[in-house]
Amino acid sequence: MSRKLTTLFLAMFVLVTAMGLKTVVTTHGDSSVLMANGSAPAPKPWFNGSAPAPKPWKNGSAPAPKPW
């Protein structure tokens, strides 16, 4: 029983510590969002090189699917 309680205590300790750290970071932050792209411009959503843009409902030779 002691090993189960120790494991439970450690798991709860890690969760409480993580939530506390998240609270501290968000409280003292300046609401800026960290971008993985750095200072580079945001990528275009349909950037496909020299290939044509993909069609959203492309289904081969089958008929287009019905929404419902």
N, C-alpha and C positions, 0 to 999 in steps of 0.2 A: 504494500500500500504506500510505503514511503517513496518508492521510485515513481509511482503514478502521480503522487502529489508534487514531487519535485519537478517532474516534466510539465505538469499543468502550470505550476508557478512560473517556470521559466518561459513557457509560451505566453502566458498572460503578461509577464514582465516585458517581453519583447514587443507585444502589441501595444501596451500602454506607452512604452518609450517611443515607439514609432509615431503614435498619434500625438504625443506631446511635442515631438520634434516637428511634425507637420504643422501643428498649431503655432509654434514659435516662428517657423519660417514664413508662414503665410501672414502672421501678424506683423512681422517686421519687414516684409517685402514692400516694394514700391509698385506692385501690380503689373510689373513688366513680364512679358512672356518670353521665355527662352526659345529661340528659333534654332532648329537644327541646321538651317541653311546659312546661318551667320549673317553677314551683310549682303550676301548675294540676293538678286531679285527672286521673288517667289516663282516657282515653276508653273508653266502653263498647264492647265488640266488635260488638254488633248494634244500635248506635244508628242509627235510621232515621227520626228525626223522628216525625211522626204516622202514617206509613205502617206497615203490618204488617211484622213481622220476616220476612226472606226465608227460604224453606225450603231446606235444604241440598241436597236432591236434586230440585229442581224441574226437570222435563223437558218441560213443555208437556203435550200429550195423549199423548206416547209413553210406553211402559212404563219403569219405573225401570231404570237400568243395573245389570247384575250385577257384583259386585265383581271376579270373576275369570272 
